[in-house]
Amino acid sequence: MPTSRYVGTFVNPSIGTLILEGNASALVVRFGDSWGLARTVAGPDGATARDAIAASVLGGDMRFALKFGEEGAVSEVTVRNFAFTRVR
């Protein structure tokens, strides 16, 4: 899918801001001063998951669940049971 569907700023009022940014060839996950290159992950059937990415941030490898809105862009990102809602 085009990187533009993922790019945005997402906020969790208790934790802070998570940013997905990138261009046609790479997607970066930023959380505070930590950042990592996003990569695809396998879904339950072994195929590439369309609703998740992974990145090494905050000193560990994390999986990010993605929820897409009606307009086709990511509307929410969940990591370790913390949901971040799109604000931009």
Backbone hydrogen bonds, N-H to C=O, Kabsch-Sander energy under -0.5 kcal/mol:
donor,donor_aa,acceptor,acceptor_aa,energy
5,R,2,P,-1.8
6,Y,3,T,-2.2
7,V,3,T,-1.6
8,G,20,L,-2.5
10,F,18,L,-3.0
11,V,85,T,-2.7
12,N,16,G,-2.8
15,I,12,N,-0.7
16,G,12,N,-2.7
18,L,10,F,-3.2
19,I,30,R,-2.8
20,L,8,G,-2.7
21,E,19,I,-0.5
21,E,28,V,-2.3
23,N,26,A,-1.9
28,V,21,E,-3.8
29,V,36,G,-2.9
30,R,19,I,-3.0
30,R,28,V,-0.5
31,F,34,S,-2.9
32,G,17,T,-0.7
34,S,31,F,-1.9
36,G,29,V,-1.9
38,A,27,L,-3.4
39,R,54,A,-2.4
41,V,52,A,-0.5
43,G,47,A,-3.5
46,G,43,G,-1.9
49,A,41,V,-3.3
53,I,64,F,-2.0
54,A,39,R,-2.2
55,A,62,M,-2.1
57,V,55,A,-0.9
57,V,60,G,-1.9
60,G,57,V,-1.7
62,M,55,A,-2.7
64,F,53,I,-3.4
65,A,63,R,-0.5
65,A,78,T,-2.9
66,L,51,D,-3.1
67,K,76,E,-2.6
69,G,73,A,-2.9
72,G,69,G,-1.9
74,V,5,R,-3.0
75,S,67,K,-3.5
76,E,67,K,-1.6
77,V,84,F,-2.6
78,T,65,A,-2.5
79,V,82,F,-2.3
82,F,79,V,-2.0
83,A,81,N,-0.6
84,F,77,V,-3.1
85,T,11,V,-2.5
86,R,75,S,-2.4
87,V,9,T,-3.0
88,R,9,T,-1.4
